[in-house]
Amino acid sequence: MNKIIVFLFVIMFVIFFGCKDSNSAKSVSLENQKSNEDYIEQGKDIASSAFLALSGELRSAIQEGGLENALTYCNLNALALTDSLSQAYNVDIKRTSLKYRNPKNRPSPDEVEILNEYQKALESEGQLFPKVINVAGVNKFYAPIIMQDACLKCHGAKASIPVYKSILKHYPDDLATDYAMGDLRGIWSVTFRK
């Protein structure tokens, strides 16, 4: 009889603690998992913060010294600004395009694929949405950057860019011109670190 009671006690002990540990592990793993929607919302917040920071600094640079000053600011500080925001958010933030200005912003193969997808969608449907894709085990957020009127001062038709010669001094291999309003300028690419 004592053996049966001990046996039942051992089984109950194993079941109770075994289930508790299993549920606890499931709970922890669910807490660590994010859905694509979570990554999209977080990516949108990060891209918006980066855009506001960069556009705010460019506006200030233009007010202080015109387009020439903004060009110098961009050349010296744009990458440092996105790098500091990357550290603050514990992600890697990048602005890239098929027609990039700074070679350090050259798109990776997955970014080229997304840029081509967005271009095709813009030409056929006209609507572009942010997306998250897992690339080599890492979640990456992408969102389109559409040309706005203010951007044309440095990215429009070469003949209409008053600082085009200065652009070529800073970026001799510049590709980022001849855009029109509503064109796909590029993408925000946010890589969520593991």
Beta strands, then each sheet from edge to edge (+ up, - down):
strand 1: 91-96
strand 2: 131-135
strand 3: 138-146
strand 4: 184-192
sheet 1: 1+ 4- 3+ 2-
end
